[in-house]
Amino acid sequence: MTPVETMLTKYGWIGIGLTFGFAAKYALLIKRGVRVKAWLVVADVMLLPIIALIAYWICEAIGLRGEGAAITTALSTVSADRLLRLITERFLKRAEAIADILLPALPKAD
């Protein structure tokens, strides 16, 4: 297999999920009556790489391949805002807990 074929085999379903999820997200917005502006599309395109990484991480953790990986990625793309907020909050809580362990509280000045 060529390197391109290997890459498509490994990441192709993630790309399909990103494409379909992106389209589904905007279809839902249009259905709700939201006027889609260029900056909204640009912002979502800029979020796609991190969503792809998160979706790949989820798929690897669960062991999903093929269509399962595409569906998981599409759902991650549709709910990107909520997913990023959830992961950011959990990351910050974990970072604060580690900081509390590594950096003991400083004594208060009298």
Number of C-alpha atoms within 10 A of each C-alpha: 7 7 8 9 11 11 11 13 14 12 17 16 22 27 16 18 25 26 16 17 23 23 14 16 18 17 14 12 12 12 10 9 9 11 11 12 8 8 9 12 13 10 10 16 12 11 15 17 12 13 25 20 13 19 24 21 12 16 19 12 9 10 11 15 16 15 13 15 25 26 20 21 31 28 20 24 29 21 15 22 13 12 15 16 11 11 12 12 11 12 12 11 12 12 12 13 12 11 12 11 10 9 10 8 9 6 6 5 4 3
